[in-house]
Amino acid sequence: MADKSMAGLDHFSVRAEDKGIDTSKKVRVGFIGCGWIADTHMQSFIKQPDVEIVAGADIVPGKAEAFFKKHGLEGVKTDYASHKEMLDDESLGLDAVTICTYNCQHAGPAIYALNKGINVLLEKPFTVTLDEAVEVMRAEKKSGKVLTIGFQPRFDENMKLIKKIVQSGELGEIYYVQTGGGRRRGIPTPHGTSFIEEETAGVGALGDIGCYSLDMVLNALGYPKPLTVSGYKSAYFGKDSKYCGYGKKGEEYSKKFGVDDFAAAFIRLEGGIVLDFRIAWAMNLDTPGDTIIMGTKGSLRIPSTECWNGTVGGPMKIYHEVSGVQVETELPVLKTSGGLFDHKIRTFLDACKNGTPSPIPSSEILYNQAIIDGVVKSAEAGREVEIVIPEV
């Protein structure tokens, strides 16, 4: 995820008296991974009045220490060679960790933390492969701890409205969905190459922003099980040394590029629904299309955004009939109180303290990951594949 996609998501402050937060019980938190996305997590965690940040680990020596100093935190333990060393340190009394590593290091730390009886906030995408996601969920089930996945757009009022409309039956029986989005030029390399190298990222646009657009519609539909997928992926822009976003590092970055910068798929879901999906980090187009949810009584158009930012690109429209007349109902864009990242962090902390269900449950995001995994497998096989989800 590039900088631009996070704009405007964290301008919010939490007051304990406004939220009814019990500050007598602190949640002791550790960071695993101290790179760019960890900055956004930190900005939200330090606003919470019932949090004590006690430790951090990063595979790059000295990075964790510098990270906490930058945020003005003292006394945070960072002398760990790995996440395992930190999680093995029982003196920390950790209640929770936030995992902000690159994609290929999501599963390992999450499993280890859950096996240690520690609650986990895991950044998106869930994992790189379906099998990894299943292993994380098995550890979650065994531990009984909270595992939530980083899909903060769920807390946007417009996203909530989309689900409310679909679930209300206003559109009738849903049979076709088109979704996706992307950037005209937006391969995320301002912070190095961890997003574009296969050994660190595993997947590109598909997992970075594609998982968001999938969640938007799957959540609205009630997360029906995916059955089959015919997928495609390419990397024409990322492998081009003359790509304008690379600047002077074109030769270096184009050689390192090992993931997708565009992906598309046709997915069959339970309930006779078909999902037409496309996502791009770079393309010669302003948008691959709005999101459309078509039903037997009406259809919903959701304007695309220039760069995925957690909300909608403009007023949504419902196309339906009233007394036999075809009409269009325009829905004004709703404002969300507070920052989306702050809602993500706060709901996670509340679940940890109160023993309530995960705000973004893995059981739902498993289907999201199954589709991503299926797109990759189908694209590599050059044919449609069946999605088989192992039992957790």
C-alpha positions in Angstrom: 0.0 0.0 0.0 1.5 3.3 -1.0 1.4 6.6 1.0 -1.5 8.1 -0.8 -3.9 5.4 0.1 -3.5 6.2 3.8 -4.3 9.9 3.4 -6.9 11.1 5.8 -7.3 7.9 7.7 -5.7 8.8 11.0 -7.0 12.3 12.0 -8.7 11.3 15.2 -8.0 11.3 18.9 -9.5 9.1 21.5 -10.7 10.5 24.9 -11.2 7.9 27.6 -14.2 9.6 29.0 -15.9 9.7 25.5 -15.4 6.0 24.8 -16.0 4.6 28.3 -12.5 3.1 28.3 -11.3 1.4 31.4 -7.8 2.8 31.9 -7.1 0.9 35.0 -6.4 -2.2 32.9 -3.6 -1.6 30.4 -3.1 -3.7 27.3 0.6 -4.5 27.0 1.5 -4.4 23.2 4.5 -5.4 21.2 5.3 -4.5 17.6 6.6 -7.2 15.1 8.0 -5.3 12.1 8.8 -1.6 12.4 8.6 -0.4 8.8 6.3 2.1 7.1 2.9 0.6 8.0 4.0 0.3 11.6 4.1 4.1 11.7 0.4 4.3 11.0 -0.3 1.6 13.6 1.8 3.5 16.2 0.0 6.8 15.5 -3.2 5.1 16.5 -1.9 3.0 19.4 -0.3 6.0 21.2 -3.7 7.7 21.2 -5.3 4.9 23.2 -5.4 5.7 26.9 -5.3 2.0 28.0 -2.2 0.9 26.0 1.3 0.3 27.2 3.8 -0.3 24.3 6.5 -2.4 25.8 8.5 -4.1 23.0 9.4 -4.3 19.4 11.3 -6.5 17.0 12.5 -6.2 13.4 14.8 -8.3 11.3 16.9 -5.3 10.5 19.3 -4.6 13.4 18.7 -1.2 15.0 15.5 -0.5 13.1 13.1 -1.2 16.0 15.1 1.0 18.4 15.1 3.9 15.9 11.4 3.4 15.3 10.4 3.9 18.9 12.8 6.8 19.3 11.2 8.5 16.3 7.8 8.2 18.1 9.2 9.6 21.4 8.8 6.3 23.3 11.4 5.4 25.9 12.0 2.2 27.8 10.7 0.0 25.0 12.7 -3.2 24.8 14.1 -3.8 21.3 17.2 -6.0 21.8 15.7 -9.0 20.0 17.2 -10.8 17.0 13.8 -12.1 16.0 10.1 -12.0 16.8 10.5 -15.4 18.5 13.0 -13.9 21.0 10.5 -11.1 21.8 7.6 -13.5 22.2 9.6 -15.9 24.3 10.4 -13.0 26.8 7.9 -13.7 29.5 9.0 -10.7 31.5 7.2 -8.5 29.0 3.8 -9.8 30.0 2.5 -9.2 26.5 -1.2 -9.2 26.0 -1.2 -8.4 22.2 1.1 -7.9 19.2 0.5 -6.0 16.0 2.2 -7.6 13.1 3.5 -5.1 10.5 5.9 -7.3 8.5 6.0 -7.8 4.8 3.5 -10.2 3.4 5.6 -13.4 3.4 6.3 -12.9 7.1 2.6 -12.6 8.2 1.9 -16.3 8.9 5.0 -17.3 11.0 4.9 -14.6 13.7 1.0 -14.8 13.9 1.2 -18.6 14.5 4.0 -18.2 17.1 2.2 -15.4 19.0 -1.1 -17.3 19.1 0.7 -20.4 20.3 2.1 -18.3 23.1 -1.4 -17.2 24.1 -1.1 -13.6 22.8 -3.8 -11.7 20.9 -2.9 -10.7 17.3 -3.7 -7.8 15.0 -2.4 -8.9 11.6 -2.0 -6.5 8.8 -3.6 -7.3 5.4 -3.4 -9.3 3.3 -4.1 -12.2 5.7 -1.2 -14.2 4.3 0.2 -15.0 0.9 -1.3 -18.4 0.4 -4.5 -20.2 1.4 -2.6 -22.9 3.2 -0.8 -20.3 5.4 -4.1 -18.7 6.3 -5.5 -22.1 7.4 -2.5 -22.8 9.6 -2.9 -19.4 11.3 -6.5 -20.1 11.9 -5.7 -23.5 13.4 -3.4 -21.7 15.9 -6.1 -19.2 16.6 -8.7 -21.9 17.3 -6.3 -23.8 19.6 -5.3 -20.6 21.5 -8.8 -19.1 22.0 -7.2 -15.7 21.5 -8.3 -12.8 19.4 -7.1 -12.7 15.8 -8.2 -9.7 13.7 -7.1 -8.8 10.2 -6.3 -5.2 9.1 -9.3 -4.3 7.0 -10.0 -0.8 8.4 -12.3 0.3 5.5 -15.0 -1.9 7.2 -15.4 1.0 9.6 -16.2 3.6 7.0 -19.9 4.6 7.1 -20.3 4.2 3.4 -19.0 0.7 3.5 -21.5 -0.1 6.3 -24.2 1.4 4.1 -23.3 -0.8 1.2 -23.8 -3.9 3.3 -27.0 -2.6 4.8 -28.5 -2.0 1.3 -27.5 -5.5 0.1 -28.6 -7.3 3.3 -31.9 -5.4 3.4 -33.1 -7.1 0.2 -33.6 -3.7 -1.5 -31.7 -5.0 -4.6 -33.4 -8.4 -4.5 -31.4 -11.5 -5.3 -27.8 -10.6 -6.2 -26.5 -12.4 -9.3 -23.6 -10.4 -10.6 -20.9 -8.2 -9.0 -18.1 -6.2 -10.7 -15.4 -4.8 -8.5 -11.8 -3.7 -8.4 -10.0 -0.5 -9.0 -6.4 0.7 -8.8 -4.0 3.3 -9.8 -2.9 4.8 -13.2 0.7 4.9 -11.8 1.1 3.6 -8.3 3.6 0.8 -7.8 4.5 1.2 -4.1 8.3 1.7 -4.1 8.8 4.9 -2.1 9.9 2.8 0.9 12.1 0.3 -1.0 11.4 -3.0 -2.7 9.7 -5.1 -0.1 6.3 -4.7 -1.9 7.6 -5.8 -5.2 10.0 -8.6 -4.6 8.6 -12.1 -4.6 10.5 -13.4 -1.6 9.1 -10.6 0.6 5.7 -9.7 -0.9 4.6 -12.9 -2.5 1.8 -11.1 -4.3 1.5 -7.6 -5.7 -1.5 -5.5 -6.4 -3.7 -8.5 -6.0 -2.9 -8.8 -2.3 -2.1 -5.2 -1.5 -5.2 -3.4 -2.7 -7.1 -6.2 -4.4 -8.0 -7.7 -1.0 -9.7 -4.5 0.0 -12.0 -4.3 -3.0 -12.8 -8.0 -2.6 -13.7 -7.4 1.1 -16.0 -4.5 0.2 -18.3 -6.7 -1.9 -17.9 -10.0 -0.1 -18.7 -8.4 3.2 -21.8 -6.8 1.7 -22.9 -10.2 0.4 -22.3 -11.9 3.7 -19.1 -13.6 2.5 -20.4 -16.4 0.3 -18.0 -19.3 -0.2 -16.0 -19.0 -3.4 -16.2 -22.1 -5.7 -14.1 -21.6 -8.8 -11.9 -18.9 -10.3 -10.5 -18.2 -13.7 -7.6 -15.7 -13.1 -5.1 -13.7 -14.9 -2.1 -11.6 -13.8 0.7 -9.6 -15.4 3.6 -7.3 -14.7 4.2 -5.2 -17.8 4.8 -2.0 -15.9 6.7 -3.3 -12.9 9.3 -5.0 -15.1 9.8 -2.0 -17.3 13.0 -0.1 -16.4 11.5 3.1 -17.9 8.5 3.0 -15.6 8.1 6.6 -14.5 7.6 5.9 -10.8 11.1 4.3 -10.5 13.1 7.4 -11.4 16.8 6.7 -11.3 16.3 3.2 -9.8 14.5 1.9 -12.9 17.1 -0.8 -13.8 17.4 -2.0 -10.2 13.7 -2.1 -9.4 12.5 -3.6 -12.7 14.9 -6.5 -12.2 13.7 -7.1 -8.7 10.0 -6.9 -9.6 8.6 -10.4 -9.1 4.9 -10.0 -8.4 1.8 -8.8 -10.3 1.0 -5.2 -11.1 -2.4 -6.2 -12.6 -4.8 -9.0 -11.9 -8.2 -10.0 -13.1 -10.6 -12.9 -12.4 -14.0 -14.3 -12.9 -15.1 -16.0 -9.7 -18.2 -18.2 -9.0 -19.6 -17.9 -5.5 -22.2 -19.9 -3.6 -25.7 -18.8 -4.3 -25.3 -18.4 -8.0 -23.4 -15.2 -7.8 -20.6 -14.4 -10.2 -17.8 -11.9 -9.4 -16.0 -10.0 -12.1 -12.8 -8.6 -10.5 -9.8 -6.5 -11.7 -7.1 -4.6 -9.8 -4.1 -2.6 -10.9 -1.0 -0.9 -9.4 -0.4 0.6 -12.9 -2.4 0.8 -16.1 -3.1 3.1 -19.0 -6.5 4.0 -17.7 -7.9 6.2 -14.9 -10.0 3.3 -13.5 -10.9 -0.3 -14.6 -14.5 0.5 -13.6 -16.9 1.3 -10.8 -18.1 -1.4 -8.4 -21.5 -2.7 -9.5 -23.8 -5.0 -7.5 -26.7 -6.2 -9.7 -29.9 -7.7 -8.3 -33.3 -8.8 -9.5 -35.0 -5.7 -7.9 -32.3 -3.1 -8.3 -28.6 -2.5 -8.8 -26.0 -0.4 -6.8 -23.2 1.6 -8.5 -20.3 2.5 -6.2 -17.9 5.1 -7.8 -14.3 4.0 -7.9 -11.6 6.1 -6.2 -8.4 7.4 -7.8 -6.4 5.4 -5.3 -7.9 3.0 -2.8 -8.5 5.2 0.3 -11.0 3.2 2.3 -14.2 4.8 1.2 -16.2 5.6 -2.0 -15.3 7.8 -4.9 -18.5 9.8 -4.9 -22.3 9.5 -4.3 -23.6 5.9 -4.9 -26.7 5.3 -6.9 -29.4 2.7 -6.7 -31.1 1.8 -10.0 -34.6 0.4 -9.4 -38.3 0.8 -10.1 -40.9 2.8 -8.2 -44.5 2.2 -9.1 -43.4 0.8 -12.5 -41.2 3.8 -13.2 -37.4 3.3 -13.6 -35.7 5.7 -11.2 -32.3 6.4 -9.8 -31.8 7.1 -6.1 -28.6 9.0 -5.3 -27.1 8.4 -1.9 -25.0 11.2 -0.4 -21.4 10.4 0.7 -21.5 9.8 4.5 -18.9 11.1 6.9 -17.2 8.7 9.2 -16.5 10.0 12.7 -12.9 9.3 13.5 -10.0 7.8 11.6 -10.4 4.3 10.1 -7.1 3.1 11.6 -8.1 4.3 15.0 -11.4 2.3 14.8 -9.3 -0.7 13.8 -7.0 -0.4 16.7 -9.8 0.4 19.2 -12.0 -2.5 18.3 -9.1 -4.9 18.5 -8.2 -3.6 22.0 -11.8 -3.8 23.2 -12.0 -7.5 22.0 -8.8 -8.3 23.8 -10.0 -6.7 27.1 -13.6 -7.9 27.0 -13.3 -11.3 25.4 -15.6 -10.3 22.6 -15.4 -11.7 19.0 -12.8 -10.4 16.6 -14.0 -7.2 14.8 -12.6 -8.6 11.5 -12.8 -12.3 11.9 -10.4 -14.7 10.1 -13.3 -17.0 9.2 -14.5 -14.3 6.7 -11.1 -13.2 5.4 -10.2 -16.9 4.8 -12.5 -16.7 1.8 -10.8 -13.5 0.6 -7.5 -15.2 0.8 -8.9 -18.3 -1.0 -9.8 -16.1 -3.9 -6.4 -14.4 -4.1 -4.7 -17.9 -3.9 -7.1 -19.1 -6.6 -6.3 -16.2 -8.9 -2.6 -16.9 -8.6 -3.0 -20.7 -9.2 -5.4 -20.2 -12.1 -3.2 -17.6 -13.8 -0.2 -19.9 -13.5 -2.1 -22.9 -14.8 -3.8 -21.0 -17.6 -7.2 -22.4 -16.8 -10.1 -22.2 -14.4 -9.5 -23.9 -11.0 -11.7 -25.2 -8.2 -11.3 -23.5 -4.9 -10.8 -26.1 -2.2 -10.6 -24.8 1.4 -9.0 -27.1 3.9 -10.9 -27.7 7.2 -9.6 -25.6 10.0 
